[in-house]
Amino acid sequence: EIEPLVELEYDFEEIDFKGQKPLKFSAIAEVKPEITIEDYRGIPLKKEVIEVTDREVEEKLQELRENNAYLETVEEPPPVKEGDFVVIDFDTMIDGEKKDDLSAVDFTLEVGKAQIHADFDSQLLGMKVGETRSVKIQYSPETPNKELAGKEVEFKVTLEEVKQKVLPELDDEFARDLGDFSSLEEIKEKIREELLKMKESRSENMLREQLFNALLERTSFELPRRLVEREMALMVEQFKKQLEARGLTLPDIHSSEDALKEQYRPEAERRTKLALILGKIAELEGISGDGTGSGAATEKVIEKLIEWAEVTEVPEGTLEEELKKEAEEKEINAAETKAEAADASEDESSVSDETKENGEPKNTDETGE
């Protein structure tokens, strides 16, 4: 009995409608490839030893403090310098015409952060409250805003205020102002818990990545073409939805579905191969899901493989760099293999052309007369 992996591919050109003969047509069914996996128990893996230091907690606490800072007007401020927060009004002029949609009143920016343009900030330096200054910027043709692209734009800027950032004191009152805490110690404990969860999640992901790489390296078989194509199509659709959420389309980023599919092909092949391997192990071990779908069975297989693995603990921070280096080496090897294959194909084509030229009779109209 044939169990196709995806929908049948029909060839309707071979349908026979003649007389009373039985209906005939051809159909192509892609089935699961033969997969041999023997050494999936006891895979050597490395796991980082996780801890949260007081320094890390303090750094996150300072970030929280920065996020809750407020701006306070500076009385009789000195001329504008880098890092100042300024409140400005500006009229935007393009080709001598004021653009209301690009102008603003009471606009706050931090000098040096290039919220509008780096050259805009540099021309604000030295301004005094009440001063009006003409700021000119030449925008490049590649500027995303088509109204500004390739244009010289003049901003008539008036400095209204200079403000300074005020950081709240780190005390119990600060904790209570955040809402769900009664003391600073409670905030620190919460930060520690969140950092621990984040590190454990990252450690688990790196453990799984090692497991997946080991399974892929230990198993070789031909991938079902249409299964890979379906994964590529799914990845393209997901990317298109992400673009739509940002109000963009593929032409906006100078791309197409075909180009994206080829870009995603290596990852689609990896995902497809891994899914088939995990499915085969589930079959061999009699592992089934909980009725919520194939994903539950896959998760059970992964948990079992990690349970059966030979896990070695390593210091925190050493594994991520190691995995990154391995990934880079694989990319280089894959690129070299692809280049070698292309060269071999080109050489073979050259030999074939030469053989045709020297070894096959030419088709001529000569009669020998």
Salt bridges, closest charged atoms under 4 A:
GLU9 OE1 - ARG225 NH2 3.20
ASP39 OD2 - ARG218 NH1 3.22
GLU48 OE1 - ARG202 NH2 3.87
ASP54 OD1 - ARG192 NH2 2.80
GLU56 OE2 - LYS199 NZ 2.77
GLU59 OE2 - ARG55 NE 3.48
GLU63 OE1 - LYS60 NZ 3.58
GLU66 OE1 - LYS165 NZ 2.75
ASP84 OD1 - LYS81 NZ 3.11
ASP91 OD1 - LYS98 NZ 3.48
ASP95 OD2 - LYS151 NZ 3.76
ASP100 OD1 - LYS98 NZ 3.58
ASP119 OD2 - HIS117 ND1 3.93
GLU131 OE2 - ARG133 NH2 3.11
GLU147 OE2 - LYS99 NZ 3.84
GLU185 OE2 - LYS188 NZ 3.75
GLU194 OE2 - LYS190 NZ 3.49
GLU204 OE2 - ARG208 NE 3.25
GLU209 OE2 - ARG270 NH2 2.89
GLU217 OE2 - LYS330 NZ 3.07
GLU229 OE2 - ARG225 NH1 3.19
GLU231 OE2 - ARG271 NH1 3.34
GLU237 OE2 - LYS240 NZ 3.41
GLU257 OE2 - LYS240 NZ 2.69
GLU262 OE2 - ARG265 NH2 3.00
GLU267 OE2 - ARG271 NE 3.17
GLU283 OE2 - LYS280 NZ 3.61
GLU285 OE1 - ARG41 NH2 3.04
GLU299 OE2 - ARG208 NH2 2.29
GLU307 OE2 - LYS304 NZ 3.71
GLU316 OE2 - LYS199 NZ 2.69
GLU316 OE2 - ARG202 NH2 3.62
GLU320 OE1 - ARG202 NH1 3.85
GLU322 OE2 - LYS46 NZ 3.04
